[in-house]
Structures are given as C-alpha cells and as structure tokens.
Amino acid sequence: MRHLQLLTAGESHGPGLTAILEGLPMGLRVDPARLNAQLARRQEGYGRGGRMKIEKDQVRVTGGLRRGVTLGSPLSLWVENLDFANWERSMHPEPRRGSKAPKPVTQPRPGHADLAGVLKTGTGDIRNVLERASARETAARVAAGSVCRLLLEELGVTLFSHVLSIGGVKAQVDYGDLAALAEAAAANDLHVADGDAYARMVRTIKAVWKDGDTLGGVAEVVVTGLPPGLGSYVHWERRLDARLGEAILSVPAVKGMEIGPAFENAQMRGSRVMDVILPAKAAATGLRYARGSNRMGGLEGGMTNGEPLLVRGAMKPISTLMQPLDSVDIATGRAVKAVRERSDCTAVAAMGVVMEAMCALVLADAVLDEFRADTLRDLKQAWRLYRRQQTRR
C-alpha cells in the first residue's frame, strides 16, 4: 500500500477541481504562493489556446493545514474554473429548472477518449466522457504535486523540467551544469534551454497553428539530491522506474516514457552504455564512489543510484484539431467531421510541469515509504541518519 494517496475530482468546465492528498507528515510549511507559481508555469507556452487566457489558476487550501503548516490529516486543495461562468447551463452539477437540456456531443475525436469512453459506458453524450478525460484535471495534480515538491526540498531534493523537442525540432542540451540548464529552461515560455531551438520551435508552432493542426514533443524532468537506494530491487510493484512509468504515462497525451536515453541505449553495446564505477574521495554525493556517466538516468535495479534522475515523457500531438478529422456520428451512424473543442496547438512545456508534479508525488511517497515518519522533524532526522550511514559504507 502506498503511503501517499492522491485523489482528484472535477470536470474540465465544471465549477472547479479538488485534490485530496493523504499521508503527508505533520509540520510541513505550505505556502500557497509556491503552489500558484507552479500552476502558472503549467499555463505557459507558445501554442496554448484561448482557455489559458481565461483561467488564472489559484489554490485555496480547505483542509489539513493550520496557520500554514500541515496537520498530518488529508490536505484538501481547490482550484476554481473561471471558465465555468461560460458553461454553467451545460455543466452545473445540479439540474437547472426551466433550462433547456444542452445539445449532446456526438462526433468523437480520433485520438481522444471520446469513442472508447462511449463504447465503455453507453452514454449518448460524449461530453459525459470528455469533460473528465480533459487535461484540465492536471491542474489539480500540479497543485498536489507542488506540495510534494516542498516536502522534497526540505530534504535537499530539487527538480525541474525542460523541453527536448517539439514537432521534430530538437534542443541541444548540456548536462555538464544542471543549475545552468535549469536557469536556461526557465528563461522562456517553452522551457527549452537551447535559444536557437526555441526560435525554430516558435516558427514551427506558428506554421502548424495556422494550418489548424497540432504538435507533440518530448520533455524531461531532472531530479537532484536523491540518495542511492530509494525504491526496491525486491518487489516488482515497488521498483521506482515502474512507479515513475505509471505516473508519467497517466498524464493525458503521453504515449511514451523513458529513464535517461533508454531508447538510444537500446541501440548500443553494453560497454558503451553502462555507467562505470570509479573510486572517489570526495564525490558530490558524499560517497566513496563516482560514476563516469549517467546513461542509466539515475536508476539501477529499480532503485536510485545517487546520480541525477532523468525522466522523459513523449507527448503525442493534441487530439483536438481546428481542422477536424473524419469521424462517425454516434447518434446517426453517418460520416461526419469530429467535434471541434477549444484547444491548444501544443502543450509540451505544460506536460513537463505536470511530469514534475507526478515525479514529486512518486518520490515523496518513496521517501515516506522508506522512513515511515509521522512528522517532518522525524523524517528529516531519519533522512540525515540514512545519508550518514551511506557515506560510511
């Protein structure tokens, strides 16, 4: 059983989104402004649609916090949907007397949950499916994951994301200075550390947007400060790479995930892929060992190995096109064009922020599973003892 449990509720155009995070230790200071900063990052990026001009995502804590500090009880977070004002007749949770029933959506979009959801549930209105399947739900995940980020920061663990590619345009990345990489990625709205690639990505997005089409891409989360041994080599369900895979692949539109350059590694000889182990009197980790590279992406045998953790996600092009694809009306069986909902041209930078939140959730859970502390004070004490023990081994 996992120590941290996250439950989200709410529809894309409903009143708002709720996140309930259970399992946090008592004593963690939570500043809503820090959470709001992450929500704002999720809304960034050239290629985002009109919805981002409406929403100004802000978190309201409704439970589990007293005077800014966690109580150890479930933490409840609320993010209002400002766009609900435009959808109240259609999406109000309660029946509206004297209001005409909204017209059902019957033209499923290829690549979306629309048709599979209809075939699963038998509903005659695709809106009953698409509202919850929408990536709007990830705002609740970012809010909750940002709390987990605060917990990790108390232990000296930091994370950031950057975009590796959009629409076939690839960034050149230097992993020699991760602090500089993080700073460069934060300097623009696409979160790409390569200035030349940023300019080419913008031009590509602009051209594709004009055509009413969409783009996907790849983003990477980089985590530093993790000690060796988080996760498990014993139990399949506790292997950290498996748990990260589940979390990243749960992000809407993500169809691929890798730890480090895994797919590139698969084409190479083992002698060129494995991270050789070297003696070191003063390694950055405090250990007596160092690595010659990090092609394993910080994980070996289901556990962290002390190197920076590199988690990549591949996002398919967004399913909603302004030039809709062919479809079939579920009410009449006739050939039609798919429904056109307001959407983005691309959201790869936003995907990276959501991936950060999911990584923070998984890693915070792995930490709490390892140390089983009810208070932040006890957790930090156990963490320090664990690190000291490793430097002696």
C-alpha positions, 0 to 999 in steps of 0.5 A: 500500500502506498503511503501517499494517496492522491485523489482528484475530482472535477470536470474540465468546465465544471465549477472547479477541481479538488485534490485530496492528498493523504499521508503527508507528515505533520509540520510541513510549511505550505505556502500557497504562493509556491503552489500558484507559481507552479500552476502558472508555469503549467499555463505557459507556452507558445501554442496554448489556446484561448482557455489559458487566457481565461483561467488564472489558476489559484489554490485555496487550501480547505483542509489539513493545514493550520496557520500554514503548516500541515496537520498530518490529516488529508490536505484538501486543495481547490482550484476554481474554473473561471471558465465555468461562468461560460458553461454553467447551463451545460455543466452545473452539477445540479439540474437547472429548472426551466433550462433547456437540456444542452445539445449532446456531443456526438462526433468523437475525436480520433485520438481522444477518449471520446469513442472508447469512453462511449463504447465503455459506458453507453452514454449518448453524450460524449461530453459525459466522457470528455469533460473528465478525460480533459487535461484540465484535471492536471491542474489539480495534480500540479497543485498536489504535486507542488506540495510534494515538491516542498516536502522534497526540498526540505530534504535537499531534493530539487527538480525541474523540467525542460523541453527536448523537442517539439514537432521534430525540432530538437534542443541541444542540451548540456548536462555538464551544469544542471543549475545552468540548464535549469536557469536556461529552461526557465528563461522562456515560455517553452522551457527549452534551454537551447535559444536557437531551438526555441526560435525554430520551435516558435516558427514551427508552432506558428506554421502548424497553428495556422494550418489548424493542426497540432504538435507533440514533443518530448520533455524531461524532468531532472531530479537532484539530491536523491540518495542511492537506494530509494525504491526496491530491487525486491518487489516488482510493484515497488521498483521506482522506474515502474512507479515513475512509468505509471505516473508519467504515462497517466498524464493525458497525451503521453504515449511514451516514457523513458529513464535517461536515453533508454531508447538510444541505449537500446541501440548500443553495446553494453560497454558503451552504455553502462555507467562505470564505477570509479573510486572517489574521495570526495564525490558530490554525493558524499560517497566513496564512489563516482560514476563516469556517466549517467546513461542509466538516468539515475536508476539501477535495479529499480532503485536510485543510484545517487546520480541525477534522475532523468525522466522523459515523457513523449507527448503525442500531438493534441487530439483536438484539431481546428481542422477536424478529422473524419469521424462517425456520428454516434447518434446517426451512424453517418460520416461526419467531421469530429467535434471541434473543442477549444484547444491548444496547438501544443502543450509540451512545456505544460506536460513537463510541469505536470511530469514534475508534479507526478515525479514529486508525488512518486518520490515523496511517497518513496521517501515516506515509504522508506522512513515511515515518519509521522512528522517532518522533524522525524523524517528529516532526522531519519533522512540525515541518519540514512545519508550518514550511514551511506557515506560510511559504507 
